[in-house]
Amino acid sequence: MLIKEYNKLSTLCRMSKLYDVTIKESSWPILYHKDYNISFFGMEKMHPFDSGKWGRVHQLLMLDVAFSENELFEPSDTITPNEASEDDLLQVHNKEYLDSLKWSWSVAKITEVPPVAFLPNFIVQRRVLYPFRLQTGGSILAGDLAMKFGWAINIGGGFHHCSKHNGGGFCAYADITLLIKFAMENSGVSNVMIIDLDAHQGNGYARDFMDYENVYILDVFNRNIYPHDGYAKTAIKRKVELRSYVSDVEYLQLVEQHTSEALAEFNPDLIVYNAGTDILDGDPLGCLSISPTGIIKRDHLVFSCARKKNIPIVMLTSGGYQRTTARIIADSILSLHSDGLIPR
């Protein structure tokens, strides 16, 4: 569908300002906002998560010559999402949970950075939760764009430990649940497959979709690390529990096998791909041993399966606790483009 047609549709029968974006003819369905990065007086360094990686991914994409060899990729060609409003968030979260985020100690628990509890909440809202809300808005809009253009990438999001009632694991908003709910209500989606290849079990959305037969979850994760959520595991349709320090050959074989088998079992209208890079060798929390090349091959494999079956796919960047992951994410996106898996 032409971008002009999408812009017309975006103004019809949609109450959320998340759809109130102008998309140029030169735009790619890649979403990023300059305020995605999280910083609060250096306290963010007390958590191993690299809360500045989103900006570096975008910067690396802007600097890389691979795009300019074929189709010029300017900073303005990315799509800038709007912040998810309280009304947007209330489509999944309840008021009680959102109100709890007005207490800094609650956010400190979710982000696992204790000193945040002592910051005035207006600072926490601006420096921590506002970036999370922007990324959540990006995930919701990316789901809609994927349905129109066949693919979309949010350089952020993937907060898979947050459910509608509870946050945790550096995840304050249930962007995956919200993405799917908005896609079902506004984008003509009935069946969704979540392919979660972050090193950690995706327990938040699993709890939200416990009784949904039209949401199929494929989760490949290290069984020896957080969150050890036995109840959430019962929602996973295809569960692949890895031992620690699995390396490329075994990992890629398992991903290929189970992705193919999952798509043979279930025919989704949309794939939500949670592409965490905490599977990288040396990651202090993921405890797996996948090489940078292995991550790029993994993303290629998932996109290839989706494109062969003509299934729209939205990619979220999720976890990753080493500074080198920004370069890997950028290289993977460039590789997907050069291989024709994310065409203009």
N, C-alpha and C positions, 0 to 999 in steps of 0.2 A: 504494500500500500504506500502511496506517495506521502511524503511528510506533510504536504499541504492538506491532504485529506485527513491525516491524523489530527492536525491542528484544529480542523473543523469539528471532528468528533469529540475532541477534548473539551469543547465548550457546551456540548449537549448532554443534558440529563446527568450532570455530575456536580454534586454539591461541594465536594472536597476541593480545597485550593491546591491540593497535591497535583491535580491535573491541569492547573492553570500555569502552564509553561509554554514558552514559544520555542519551537524547534525549527531551526533553519534547514534549508536544503542541504547544506554541507555537514549537518550534524551527524554524529554517530550515536547509536543507543548505548553510550557509555556515560555513566552518571558520576559526578563528583562535585563537591562544594569545597571552597577554600577553608571553610570552618569545620571540616570533618575531623581534623586533628584535635587531640585532647591535651591540654596542658593546664596545670594549676600549681604554679610556683615551684615546679620541680618535683612535687609530690608524686606525679605520675610515674616517676622513675623508681618508686618503691614497689611497683608491680612489674613483673617481667614482660607484660604485654607491651609491644612497641606501638604506642599510641600516636606516633607520627608517621607510620608507614604509608597511610593513605595518600598524604601529600607527596611523599617521595615516589610512590608509584605513578602518580599523575605527572610529576615533574620529569621522571624518566621517560614516560611516553612522549612528552613534549620534546625532549632532547634527542630522542633516538631517530636516526636517519632512515630507519627501515620504512616508516610511513611515508616520508617525503620522496622516496624513490618511486612510489606509485601514485598515492593519493595524499595530498598535503593534509596533515593533521595538526590543526592549530588549536591553541588553548580554548578558543571560543567554540570549537567543534564538539566539545563535551557538553553534556546537558546538565544544567544546574538545578538540582531538586529543591523543593520547598520543605520547610520544617513540618513534621507531622504535628498537627494541632491536638489539643485535648480531645476535641470531638472525634478526630481520626483515631486516636489511641483508644477511646472508649468503645470503638467497634469491637475490640477484643478485651482490653483491660477493664477492670471495674474501678469505680471511683475511689474505693478504699485503697487499692494498690497505688494509684496515681497520687493520692494524697500522702501516702507514706513517703514518697520521694521528696516531699517538702521538708522532711527531716534529714539533716545531713548525716546523722549516724546511720540511717537506713541506706543511703547511697554509699557510705563508707563500707558497709557490709557487702553490698553488691559488687563494688569495684575492688574489694579486698585491699584497700588502702586506708588503714585506721585513722591517720591524721585528718582525713577528709571530714571526719565527724566533728572536728573543731572549727571548720570553716563556716562562715555565715552562709545560709542556704541560697541567698541570691547569687553568691559567687559560684556555688556548686551548680546551680541551675545554668548559669551562663557558660562556665568553663568545662563542665562535665556532661550535663544532661542535654544541653542544647546541641552539641555535636552528635550525641546519640539520636536525638530526634531528627536531625538533618539526615543522618544515615538511614534511619527508619523510613523517612519520606522517600529517600532514594530507592530503597528496596521495593516499596509499594509501587512507585512509578516505573521502576525497571520491569516489574511483572507485567504491567500494562503494555509497555513498549515491546517486550518480548513477543506478546501476542500479535502485535501489529507488524513487526519486522523480522520475526523468527528467532531473534536473540537479543539479549541485553546484558550488560555487565555493570553492577554497582561496585565502584571502587570503595567498598565499605560494607557494612551490614554483616549479616550472618550471625546474629545474636542468639545462638541456638540453645543457650541455657536458660533463657527467660521464657516463662509461660505466662498465661494471662493473669495469674494470681501472684507469681513470685519471680523476682530477679535473682541473679547470681552469676558467678564466674565471669565478671566484667560485662554482663549483659543486662541492661536496664529495661529494654523494651523488646517485646516479642515480634520483631520485624518479620520473621518468616511466617508466623501465624497471620499477621496483618496482611502481608503480601498475598497470601492464599485467599483470605477472606475477601479482600478487595477485588482480586482477580475473579473470584466466583460471582461476586455481585455486580461487577462493572465491565468485565471483559469476556463474558460468555464462556467461562471455564467451568467444567463439571468435575473432571478428574485430574488430580495432581500427583506427580511423583516427586518426592524429596530424595535426592541423592546426596547424602552427607558424608564427605570424605575428609572432614576435619579429624584430627587425631582423637578428639574427645567425643564421647557419646552425646548425641543431640537430645537432651532430655526435656527441654522446654516445650518445643512444638509437639514432641511425642505425647506429652501429657495433655496438650490441648486437643490433639486429634485421636485420642484413645479409642473412640467409638465411631470413627469416620471410615466407612468402607471405601469412600472415593478419594482417600489420601493414602497413598502407598509410600512407605518409608523404607529406603535402603540405607543402612547405616554401617559404615566400615570404621571401626575405632579400636583403640588400644584398651583392652579390657582391664588393664592394671592401673589405670589412672582415673582421676576425677571424671564424672561425678558419682560413679557406682550406683546409679539409680535403677534398682531392680524393677520397681513398678513401671517406670517409663519404658523399660525394655519390652514389656508386653505389647506395646503399640507398634513395635518394629515388625514389618512384614518380612523383611530379609535382613537378618542380623549377622554381621561378620565381625567376630571378636578376634582381634589380633593379639599376639604376644608382643612383648616389648622388643624393640630393635630389629623388627622385620625390615628387610632391604628390598631393593627395586624389583628384582625378578619375581619373587613370590608375591609381593604387593600388587604389582601391575597385572599379574595373572589373575589374582583374586578379583581385582576391580573389573577387569574385562569380563570375566566369567559371570560375576553376579550382576553387573549392569545389563549384559545381554539377556540373562535369564529373567531378570526383573521385567525388562521391556517385552519379553515374550509372554509373561504372565499378566501384565497390566498395560493398558493402552491409555496413557495420560494425554490430556490436552496441553499440559504445561509441565516442564521439568524445572524444579528449583534446585540448583546445584550449589551446595555449600562447600566452597573450594578452599578449605583451610590449608595454610602452609606450615602448620606446626608439626607436620609429618617429617619435616626436614631433619636430616641427620644433625645431631647436636642440639636440637631444640630442648630446653631444660624442662619443659612440661609435657611435650608430646611423647618423648622417649621412643621414637621410631628412627629408622636409619635410611630414609629416602633421599636420594641425591637431587640436586637442582634439575638435572635432566629428567629424572624420574617424575618430578612434579609436572614438568612441562608435558611429558608423555601422558601422564594421567589426565590432565585437562584436555589434551587432544583426543584421547580415547573417549571421554564422556561426551564432548561436543560432536565427535564423529558419529557416535551411536544416535544422538539426538537428530543430527542433520540427515542421516540416512533414512530415518523414519519420518522426517519432516515434522518433528515435534519442537515447538518453541521452547527455548531454554533461557533461563535467567541465572547468572552466576553472581554469587556473593563471596567476598574475600575472607571473611571469618577470622579464625585464629592464626597466629604466627608470632613467635617470640624472639626472633633474631632479626637484626637490622638487614641482613642479606635477603630477607624474604621480599622486600620491595622490588629488588632487581629481578627476582625470579617471577613475581607476578607480572611485571611489565614485559619480561621476555616471553612469558606464556601468552599474553594477549597479542604480542607482535607475531608470535609463531602461529596462533590461531588465524590471524589475518593473512599471513603469507601463504598459509595452506588453504585458504578459501573457505574456512569454517565460520568466519564472521565477516561476511561481505558487507559492503556499503548498502 
